[in-house]
Amino acid sequence: MTFFFEVLINGLLMGIMYSLVALGFALIYKASDVFNMAQGAMSLLAGLALVGFLEMSFPLWLALLCTVGIMIILAYSTVFFVLKPLVNRPPLMLFMATFGIMYLLEGIGQSIWGTDAKGLNIGIPEISFEIRGILMNTFDLTFAGVAALLVASLVWFFQKTRTGRALRAVSDDHEAALSVGIPLLKAWAVTWVIAGIVATVAGVAWGSRLGVQFSLGYIAFKALPVLIIGGIDSIPGAIIAGLIVGAGETLAEVFIGPYVGGGIQTFFPYLIALLVLYFKPYGLFGKEIIERV
Amino acid sequence: MEPAPLLKVNNIEVIYEHVILVLKGVSLDVYEGQIASLLGANGAGKSTTLKAISNLVKAERGEVTKGTVEFDGKRVDRLFAPALVKMGVIQIMEGRHTFEHLTVEDDLLTGAYTRGRDKKGIKEALDRVYGYFPRLKERRSAKTGYISGGEMQMCAIGRGLMAKPRIMLLDEPSMGLAPLLVKEIFEIIVRLNKEENVGMLLAEQNAAMALEYAEYGYVMENGRVVLDGDAETLKNNADVKEFYLGLTEIGKKSYRDVKHYHRRKRWLA
């Protein structure tokens, strides 16, 4: 039984890493109805920038601040140079535009900071310890705490603040939001800034684990089943689905894997996603399309 | 001396997507606290006129290419839509456009976005809206996607009221509502006009209703104002009677009689 819990908890901790990535997608989808292909690239860029600043021997806090600064500049330029000219165009155009942003970011990131894989150490110790016989480590727990904090503040922001309410309004109806005086571009810029910060957290978390390298941009695809399960525009959905995927795939690999020859970890999340789609087409927490007849 | 109009639309032309000329020189005035109505069939340019005033036309890839719009003596046609909301020019869009996943109360509160953090003022405004629309108070925690059409229209008007409007541009408030509800909505519009001193510019296909409640009317056809006058004068105009009120001197008209095409032409020349 202890072994089961150990696997479960490690799975959940892994799941939080997925949630961090899925969160960025959900935020942008919520506000501008576009599936942002560049979300992974944003994490890569944030990771590269952070390593770059640390190599210039900036102190950690300053390096983090500069990285977030870059993400803010990126958010505003995306909104003004890419989204603004595409207002009221079909969503597919926006989607394709985010593809462009993805390649652009990968290119820019690598031409400034190079293509080598780099280690990222932000000084969080990785000390393993046991609670009631279950093995854990401080690194995973720290990120779990950061993610929990991030989600709690996002939920509070969206539900309780004036800007959050305005962003929810924008996600429902762009033109009506404009008609009540919500500046659309500003709302989008705020969303992209938040998504940029989330991408930074995800970039740091994954970068410290896997090293900052080109393939970091593709952790985004780990988030796909998470988005499907949680509902593509739901913040709590991204978190809970991340946990489900993390726990599900780890448990499946350990307990079912040996009977079928192993290696089911990679596709198991998609199986869960398929099952969820069957019963809840908008995901567990997705916004249902309200159709008036 | 006659007072200056609160809203003055001066010979505006609107072009969509750089090629489609929708308004071909529209002029109209709305005075402080007046109810004016804009009548016309589908596609006459009523909505576009309202959107040109509120500047929502830019969000639909349209552009005011000629003429001016003045509000309270200031030129506003180059402004950004939220700036106009702040000045008190509020458009209530056609088809309600409530935020369907927000609760009624949250939806109303978005209307006060431009008022910033004026918590007390916003609370007062919310209570006032609930005073006008007790039904909304009952349904305050329902998502607006699940309330009835009439309630949605109330919500949309109430949301406009949250922004401290000086003039409301109402686009087809009667659309898709039962006659009794239409009457209720129009009566509220008149009350808001009297009690809150909100000027109204009302675009309507339901001409009989609009002329009953408005003081002044403009008749639009094909992107132009073809006729304007006091509501009384318009009601008695033979063309308006025939084309918009469905009345003729000899009672109901047969559709076999195609002569009215020739008469309609007179306006377009």
Interface residues (C-beta under 8 A of the other chain):
Chain A: V87 N88 R162 R165 A166 R168 A169 S171 D172 D173 H174 E175 A176 A177 L178 S179 V180 G181 I182 P183 L184 K287 I290 R292
Chain B: S54 L56 A59 E60 R61 F80 A81 P82 V85 K86 I90 Q91 I92 M93 H97 T98 F99 E100 H101 L102 D106 D107 L109 T110 G111 Y113 T114 R117 K143 G145 Y146 R159 G160 A163
